[in-house]
Amino acid sequence: MDTTPDALELVLDQAAAAAPALAAQPPRARAALLIALADALEAARDRLVPIAEQETGLTRARLDGEVARTAVQLRLFAEAVRAGDGADARIDEADPGFVLGARPDLRRTRIPVGPVLNFSASNFPFAFSVLGGDSASILAAGCPLIVKAHSGHPELSEATAGVAQRVVEDLGLPAGTLQLIHGQQAGVAAVQDARVRAGSFTGSTRGGRILADLAAARPAPIPFYGELGSVNPVFITPAAMAENGPALAADYVASVAGSAGQLCTKPGLLFAAPDDAFLNALAEAGAAAGAAEHRLLAPRIAEAYRAELEAVLAIDGVDPVVCGTTRIDAEGDGWVTPTIVRVSLDTLRAHPDVLAEEHFGPCSVIVDVPAGEPFAPLVGEFITGSLTGTLHLSRSERDGASDAASAADAGADPALAALVSALVEHAGRVIFDGWPTGVAVTPAQQHGGPWPATTNDSSTSVGTAAIGRFLRPVAFQNAPSAYLPAALRDANPLGIPQRRSAAGESISWGRALG
């Protein structure tokens, strides 16, 4: 089923040929494509979900929800495109009296980069696959999309691509608008091909690093946006534990066990002072969660998870609180229940290479933090980069902080303020009194973070800001209106926001800087 070199050449040629036509489309046409794709995906739900169930082992309820999320994503991106979110149109009118000398007429916007290669994820066969968030942002930007199908759900990828390609054909768009390829060799060859102008990826740290290095080593390097591994630390204050420990324990188990722990936002480390009520509730919730096994996505994931779990349990000082199981059947499929272990801070310090790493499955580590030990330094000690960082506060700790210009003025606890600052430095999303496995698809969402959470932490792979990854800025100086993109014309035919500096307005601004 792998794409042959000849077939890949045709795909790349068609993508390159489609790029000018797609870039010239007005926002309403891009939005129409996204909405039509959402409608077609929902219409094909009853045919596609059973295929996904068979290939991934994910539940019908989970997959139905994922289809709904994917359709919402597509429609949300359509709204953003119509509103001109990606254009970032800026107009500085000519100003002979500008404080730094006569200023020419300057107009800046962002344009599509060209064909983009998107590597699908294993754990989200709809939401991060053929029509997932990366694909939506690529098409919203006006770029031809080449999807590298994930080997864990090839039949679903083909079926979904067929649905999408019929929409493309019905709308009269070029054949190179949306295409699918299969196989590792095809993916590697495509990321190195000069016709591909950017890449996106959701998967392992190792695989993402290899592809990012290939993209950077090209004669003309391209941006490569990889969403990789993440430990997602959680901190619970003693006051929050005393106030709400049993409920926190139940929610923690649910977050670890959801989708068999095969989520990039699963909480991998939980830092808290020892608390008997919390641990008792944790064991009870873990026993309930372990009543039924969940199939892992693929045999290789099952083998890797079993080896990692064995390494964790082999360490002296590791105390299982929730004793999970890992079983591999005759077909090589892995069946698991959640495992949560407890370690001292000293044990974590002795074995960070095993305990403080992401384990792709339902395993998490509780770290006993001695009373009086500050949380903030632990972030820098154990977290290189993470998609999320979570802090649970008591009601009094939350209510004691008011809205003010600075943390010091707001009545924030200095130790907690230091923890928040540390999380901001090491994570892309800082969560208060929640759990990281809920990733809302909204304009303000940030799904990214410093390495190794991503290969490039300048953007997000969830939310409408993701469109900006596949646009590049260009400025026009003293250009006649006829040669300007529609986004930069004074008549503003697209009706999008334009940030404008009129002559004279910038003089006071410039003097204020002086």
ChimeraX attribute file (.defattr): number of C-alpha atoms within 10 A of each C-alpha:
attribute: neighborCount
match mode: 1-to-1
recipient: residues
	/A:1	8
	/A:2	16
	/A:3	18
	/A:4	13
	/A:5	13
	/A:6	8
	/A:7	13
	/A:8	19
	/A:9	16
	/A:10	12
	/A:11	21
	/A:12	22
	/A:13	13
	/A:14	19
	/A:15	26
	/A:16	22
	/A:17	19
	/A:18	22
	/A:19	22
	/A:20	15
	/A:21	15
	/A:22	23
	/A:23	19
	/A:24	14
	/A:25	11
	/A:26	15
	/A:27	23
	/A:28	16
	/A:29	18
	/A:30	21
	/A:31	24
	/A:32	17
	/A:33	23
	/A:34	28
	/A:35	21
	/A:36	19
	/A:37	24
	/A:38	24
	/A:39	15
	/A:40	17
	/A:41	24
	/A:42	16
	/A:43	12
	/A:44	14
	/A:45	15
	/A:46	11
	/A:47	14
	/A:48	22
	/A:49	23
	/A:50	15
	/A:51	17
	/A:52	23
	/A:53	18
	/A:54	13
	/A:55	18
	/A:56	20
	/A:57	19
	/A:58	21
	/A:59	17
	/A:60	13
	/A:61	10
	/A:62	14
	/A:63	23
	/A:64	18
	/A:65	14
	/A:66	19
	/A:67	24
	/A:68	16
	/A:69	19
	/A:70	26
	/A:71	26
	/A:72	18
	/A:73	27
	/A:74	29
	/A:75	22
	/A:76	20
	/A:77	29
	/A:78	27
	/A:79	20
	/A:80	20
	/A:81	28
	/A:82	20
	/A:83	17
	/A:84	18
	/A:85	18
	/A:86	25
	/A:87	25
	/A:88	19
	/A:89	23
	/A:90	19
	/A:91	22
	/A:92	19
	/A:93	20
	/A:94	18
	/A:95	19
	/A:96	13
	/A:97	13
	/A:98	19
	/A:99	16
	/A:100	10
	/A:101	9
	/A:102	11
	/A:103	16
	/A:104	16
	/A:105	16
	/A:106	17
	/A:107	24
	/A:108	22
	/A:109	21
	/A:110	20
	/A:111	21
	/A:112	28
	/A:113	23
	/A:114	26
	/A:115	30
	/A:116	30
	/A:117	28
	/A:118	29
	/A:119	26
	/A:120	29
	/A:121	24
	/A:122	23
	/A:123	24
	/A:124	22
	/A:125	29
	/A:126	29
	/A:127	27
	/A:128	24
	/A:129	29
	/A:130	31
	/A:131	30
	/A:132	24
	/A:133	26
	/A:134	34
	/A:135	28
	/A:136	29
	/A:137	30
	/A:138	29
	/A:139	29
	/A:140	32
	/A:141	29
	/A:142	30
	/A:143	33
	/A:144	34
	/A:145	28
	/A:146	27
	/A:147	26
	/A:148	27
	/A:149	28
	/A:150	23
	/A:151	17
	/A:152	20
	/A:153	24
	/A:154	21
	/A:155	18
	/A:156	26
	/A:157	28
	/A:158	17
	/A:159	16
	/A:160	23
	/A:161	21
	/A:162	15
	/A:163	18
	/A:164	24
	/A:165	20
	/A:166	14
	/A:167	20
	/A:168	19
	/A:169	12
	/A:170	11
	/A:171	13
	/A:172	9
	/A:173	16
	/A:174	17
	/A:175	17
	/A:176	25
	/A:177	25
	/A:178	27
	/A:179	22
	/A:180	22
	/A:181	25
	/A:182	20
	/A:183	16
	/A:184	15
	/A:185	12
	/A:186	18
	/A:187	23
	/A:188	15
	/A:189	13
	/A:190	24
	/A:191	26
	/A:192	20
	/A:193	15
	/A:194	16
	/A:195	16
	/A:196	22
	/A:197	23
	/A:198	24
	/A:199	27
	/A:200	26
	/A:201	26
	/A:202	25
	/A:203	19
	/A:204	19
	/A:205	19
	/A:206	12
	/A:207	13
	/A:208	24
	/A:209	17
	/A:210	11
	/A:211	22
	/A:212	23
	/A:213	13
	/A:214	17
	/A:215	24
	/A:216	15
	/A:217	12
	/A:218	13
	/A:219	9
	/A:220	11
	/A:221	16
	/A:222	20
	/A:223	18
	/A:224	27
	/A:225	27
	/A:226	29
	/A:227	28
	/A:228	24
	/A:229	26
	/A:230	33
	/A:231	29
	/A:232	27
	/A:233	28
	/A:234	24
	/A:235	25
	/A:236	21
	/A:237	18
	/A:238	19
	/A:239	15
	/A:240	21
	/A:241	22
	/A:242	14
	/A:243	15
	/A:244	17
	/A:245	21
	/A:246	21
	/A:247	14
	/A:248	21
	/A:249	22
	/A:250	19
	/A:251	15
	/A:252	23
	/A:253	27
	/A:254	21
	/A:255	23
	/A:256	28
	/A:257	27
	/A:258	18
	/A:259	22
	/A:260	24
	/A:261	28
	/A:262	21
	/A:263	22
	/A:264	27
	/A:265	25
	/A:266	33
	/A:267	29
	/A:268	26
	/A:269	25
	/A:270	21
	/A:271	20
	/A:272	21
	/A:273	18
	/A:274	18
	/A:275	14
	/A:276	11
	/A:277	14
	/A:278	19
	/A:279	18
	/A:280	15
	/A:281	18
	/A:282	24
	/A:283	19
	/A:284	18
	/A:285	20
	/A:286	26
	/A:287	18
	/A:288	12
	/A:289	20
	/A:290	19
	/A:291	11
	/A:292	12
	/A:293	17
	/A:294	22
	/A:295	22
	/A:296	28
	/A:297	23
	/A:298	19
	/A:299	18
	/A:300	14
	/A:301	17
	/A:302	23
	/A:303	17
	/A:304	13
	/A:305	21
	/A:306	21
	/A:307	11
	/A:308	20
	/A:309	22
	/A:310	11
	/A:311	12
	/A:312	19
	/A:313	15
	/A:314	10
	/A:315	15
	/A:316	10
	/A:317	14
	/A:318	19
	/A:319	16
	/A:320	17
	/A:321	19
	/A:322	24
	/A:323	16
	/A:324	21
	/A:325	15
	/A:326	21
	/A:327	16
	/A:328	16
	/A:329	10
	/A:330	7
	/A:331	7
	/A:332	13
	/A:333	18
	/A:334	24
	/A:335	20
	/A:336	25
	/A:337	25
	/A:338	28
	/A:339	25
	/A:340	25
	/A:341	21
	/A:342	22
	/A:343	19
	/A:344	18
	/A:345	15
	/A:346	12
	/A:347	17
	/A:348	21
	/A:349	13
	/A:350	12
	/A:351	14
	/A:352	13
	/A:353	11
	/A:354	15
	/A:355	29
	/A:356	20
	/A:357	17
	/A:358	22
	/A:359	24
	/A:360	26
	/A:361	30
	/A:362	30
	/A:363	30
	/A:364	30
	/A:365	24
	/A:366	28
	/A:367	22
	/A:368	19
	/A:369	20
	/A:370	12
	/A:371	10
	/A:372	8
	/A:373	11
	/A:374	13
	/A:375	20
	/A:376	18
	/A:377	12
	/A:378	16
	/A:379	21
	/A:380	14
	/A:381	10
	/A:382	18
	/A:383	23
	/A:384	18
	/A:385	26
	/A:386	29
	/A:387	30
	/A:388	30
	/A:389	29
	/A:390	23
	/A:391	22
	/A:392	22
	/A:393	21
	/A:394	18
	/A:395	13
	/A:396	11
	/A:397	16
	/A:398	15
	/A:399	11
	/A:400	12
	/A:401	15
	/A:402	13
	/A:403	10
	/A:404	11
	/A:405	8
	/A:406	10
	/A:407	16
	/A:408	12
	/A:409	11
	/A:410	13
	/A:411	16
	/A:412	20
	/A:413	15
	/A:414	11
	/A:415	12
	/A:416	18
	/A:417	15
	/A:418	17
	/A:419	21
	/A:420	21
	/A:421	14
	/A:422	19
	/A:423	25
	/A:424	16
	/A:425	17
	/A:426	23
	/A:427	28
	/A:428	25
	/A:429	21
	/A:430	20
	/A:431	16
	/A:432	16
	/A:433	17
	/A:434	16
	/A:435	24
	/A:436	25
	/A:437	19
	/A:438	10
	/A:439	14
	/A:440	13
	/A:441	18
	/A:442	15
	/A:443	15
	/A:444	12
	/A:445	18
	/A:446	25
	/A:447	25
	/A:448	29
	/A:449	28
	/A:450	20
	/A:451	21
	/A:452	25
	/A:453	28
	/A:454	31
	/A:455	24
	/A:456	18
	/A:457	22
	/A:458	13
	/A:459	18
	/A:460	24
	/A:461	25
	/A:462	25
	/A:463	23
	/A:464	28
	/A:465	20
	/A:466	25
	/A:467	29
	/A:468	23
	/A:469	24
	/A:470	28
	/A:471	22
	/A:472	14
	/A:473	14
	/A:474	10
	/A:475	16
	/A:476	17
	/A:477	15
	/A:478	13
	/A:479	13
	/A:480	9
	/A:481	12
	/A:482	8
	/A:483	10
	/A:484	17
	/A:485	17
	/A:486	19
	/A:487	25
	/A:488	26
	/A:489	18
	/A:490	12
	/A:491	10
	/A:492	13
	/A:493	10
	/A:494	16
	/A:495	12
	/A:496	19
	/A:497	15
	/A:498	20
	/A:499	14
	/A:500	14
	/A:501	15
	/A:502	14
	/A:503	16
	/A:504	15
	/A:505	14
	/A:506	17
	/A:507	15
	/A:508	12
	/A:509	12
	/A:510	12
	/A:511	11
	/A:512	8
	/A:513	6
	/A:514	7
